[in-house]
Amino acid sequence: MDLTAALRAFTRTVERGSLTAAARDLSLSQPAVSKHIANLEHRVRARLLERSARVVRPTPEGQALYDASRSALASIDAAVEGLQADAGRIEGAIRVHAPSCIGARHLHPILMAFQVEHPGVTVDLVLENRTVDLVFENLDMALTYGRPDAQDVVIRRLGLVRRILVASPAYLAKHGPIGSLDRLSQIPLVTTPRSVTPQNRLTVLSNGSHADVDVRSVLRTNDAHVIVRTLLDGHAAGPVQHLLVADELASGRLVRLLPDWQVRPTELFMAYPSVRFMRPAVRAFADFAIGRIQAVDGVDQA
């Protein structure tokens, strides 16, 4: 029996709560995962998993083995990659999650630049606008808006993501100037579920004061590409992350509205699973990426 392979199959099954999901993550068949676990149970002479039609859970003996083996497996992975790093090679696979807005426009180019320097690193880049469980979903790190609530993660604050109000010149030609918050409440906007309340109220800030503005959302979406396209087409004005439209503002394709006001910013964090040792490839990418993310136009260090 390959003890390391069996322990990997077992720990991933516990984390995923499913033999099928564990097999998918490990690029194995489900029968192969089941065989690994059966061999492991025979080796330790104890039942390790309780299986039902809906979920797989560890027995008390299985939980004890999981707690002991997950850090040991991480140590093995870190040791192997550490030897490669000592030889001047950064290699291995890393899985990174990020919101689609910052991920597509900014994190993706950073990843490509990292791979030019370290071609032995492969990357799974998952871009979604949702909260993830780093351990359950087998992720090495994640960029996240807002401080993570999970207790099993290590976090690093990267800065504040600035949000501003913008419109296209064509939009302003059609709707006229927008010089006050009262006027802002009268015009059609494209918004996100994060930027406005369910009652379509937008909070804006200026010099330490704030105001809540009732706005008219004609389109609400969580897709960054749709927001930018809607703004550029002149269909609506709206609040947007500065980092999404810095180039369009510089070229004049979009203009800032009410420059004395900005939408409430969001904290940006990088998170890692605390139950794993940070492998050299993960650490190298974090060191490479953090400064570059903090230098993005629209990420403030206040």
N, C-alpha and C positions, 0 to 999 in steps of 0.2 A: 504493500500500500504506500502510495505517495502521501505522507502525512501532511506536508505543506499544502498540497492541492486539496486534500480532504478538509483541512481547516479553512482554507479559502472558500470552499463550497459551503461549508457549514456557517461561517460568519456572515457571508453574503446572504444566505437564506434567512438568518435571524434578522439582519438589517432590513431586508426587503419584505419579510413575512410571506414569502412565496417561493416555491421551488422554481416555478416558471420564470419569474422575474430574475432570480439569482442566475439561472442558466443563461438568460439573455445577456446579463451583465458580464458574465464570465466567458461568453462565446462557447458555451457547451450545450449539449442536449440535456433535457430534463432527466432522462434515465441516467445520464452520466453523473449529474449532481446527486440524484437519489442513491446511486451506488457509492459515491464518495462518502455520503453521510452514513449509509449502512455500514460501510467498512470502519468508519470512525466510531460508531456506536459499538461495533464488535470489539474494537481495540480497547475502548475505555470500559466496556462491559456495563453500559448504562444507556438508558433511553435519553436522547438529547432533545428531541423535538416532539411536540404534540401537534398532530395534524387534524384539521377539520375541513369541511367543505369550503370554507371561506378564508381561512388564515392558518399560518403555521407559526407556532410560538415555542420558545425554548422551555424545557422543563427546568426545575431548579438546578439540576446537574448541568443542563445545557447552558443556562445563564452563567453559571460559574466558569464553564469552559470558554464561553464567548468573552467574558470580561478579561480572562487571562490571555486569550490567544489573539485578540484584535490588536493589542499593542505590540505583541511579539511579531506578528506578521508585518506590521508597519515598520518595526525595527529592521526586519530582514530586507524589506524593500529599500529602506533608507540606506542600509549598509551597502547593498549592491550598487545603488546609484551613487553612493558616496565614493566608492572605489573608482567608478567611472569618472566622477568629477575630479578626484585626485589625479587621475591620468589626463586631465584636461578635456574630458568629454562630458557634456551635459546631455543625457539621453533619457528617454522614457516618454510615457503618455501622461498628459494632464487634461483634466476636465474642468472647464470654466463656464460659469453661468453669469449672465448679465442682462439687464434690461435692454430691450431692442434699440432704444434711442441712443444711448451712449455706446452700446455694443457694436452696432453696425458701422457707425461713423467714426468712432475713435478707438475702441478696444481692438477691433479687427486689424487696422493698420499696425497697431503696436504688436499684436501677435505675429503678424507677418514679418516685421522687422526683427523680432526675437528669433524666429525660425531661420532667418538669413544667417544670424550669428551662431545658432545651434540647430543645424539641420537634422540632428538625431532626435529632436523632440517632436512628437505628434500631439495634436491638440483636438479635443472635442469642444467646440464653442457652441453653447446652447443659449440662444437669445429669446427670452420670453419676459412678459410683464407679469410676473407672479412671484410669490414667496416660495422658496424651495427649502427642503430638508437636505442639508449637505451630506449627511451620513447615509440617509435612506436612499438618496438618488446618486450616491457614489461620485460626488463632486469634490474636487480638490480645493476650489475657491469660488467665491461669488462676489460680484459687485452688487450692492443693494442700496436702494433708497430708503433711508430711515434706519434707526438702530435696530439690529435683529433682536428678537425676543428670546430666541432659543438659548438654553443654558450650555449647550455642548459645542459652542463655536468661540473662536478667538477673533476679535474684530480690530480693525485699524481704521480710524477716521481719516478720510482723504480730503474732505472739504465740504463746502456748501455749493450746491448746484443752483446757479442764478436763473431766475425766471423773469421774463419781461413781457410786455405787451407789444405786439407788432402787427403790421398790415402791409399790403402791397401798395405801390403808387396807384395802380388801377383801382383798387378798392377805395382809396381816399378820394380819387377823382369822382367816383360814383356816389360816395356817401358824404363827402365833405370832411372838413377838419374835425379832429376829435381832441378837444382841448380841456375836457373836464371829466370827472368821474360820473357826473350826471349824464353827459353825452355817451360815455362808455356803456351805461346801462341801457341805452336805446338802440344800439347797433347789433347786428348778427355776429355771433362769435362761434369759433370752433374751440372746444374745450376737452379736457380729459376728466375722468372720474376723480383723479387725484387733485386737480386744480380747482374744482368747484364742489360745493356741497350738493347733496341730492336736491336741495331747494334752489339750485342755480345761484348760489351766493359765492362771490369771489372776494378773497381777502387780499388787499394790497397794502404795501408798506411804504413809508416815506419818512426819513430822518427820525426814526424811533416811534413814530405814530403809525396807526393802522386804520383802515376803513373797510367795511364790508359792503360790497356793491352787489345789488341784485342785477343779474345779467341775463341776456337772452341767448341761450345756446341753441343754435340751429343744427349743430352737429357735435356729438360727443363720441370720442373714440380713444382707445388706448394705443393706437398704432402711430408711431412717429412719422412714418412715410406719408400716411394719410393727412396728418396735421400739416406738414410742410407743404404738401401738394395743394391742400385747400387754401392755405395762406398765399402761396405763389399765384394760384389761379384767380385770386381776388374774390373768392366766394365768401370769405369771412375773415375777420380779424381774430386775434386771440392771444391768450397767454401761451408762452412756449419757453422751453429751456434754451438759454442763450447758446449753449454748445451745439444745438441742432441747427442754428441759423446764422452762425457767425460769418460764414462766407457770403450768405445772401445779404446780410446787413452791410458788409464791406463793399459789395458790388452795387448796392442800391436797389436790388430786387425786392427787398423788404426794408421797411423803415420802422423805427421804434416809436411807439405811442406813449404819451404821458411820461417823458423820461425822468421826471421827479418821483415816479412811483415804480415799484416792482412787485411782482407776485411773491408770496411767501416762498423762500427757498427751501430746498430739501437737503438734508445731510446725506453724503455719499460715504459708504463704508466698503472696505474689503474684508471678507469673512473667510475663515478656514475652519474645518472640523477640528475640535480640540482633542478628539479621540485618536487622531493620527499624528505621527511624526511628519514634519514637513520634509518631503523628499527633496533632494538637491534640485531636480528640475522645477519643482513647484517654487522653491525658495528663489531660484535664479530668475524665474519669470516674475515673481512678486517684486524682487529688487529692480528688475528691468522696467516694470510697468508703473510702479507707484509714482515716481517722479514725473513720468510722462503724462499720467492721468491728471496729476495735480497741476500740470502746466497747460492743460486744455483751456482755451478761452471760454469762460463761463463757469469754471470751477474755482471758487474763491476760498482762500485760506483763513477767513475770519473765524 
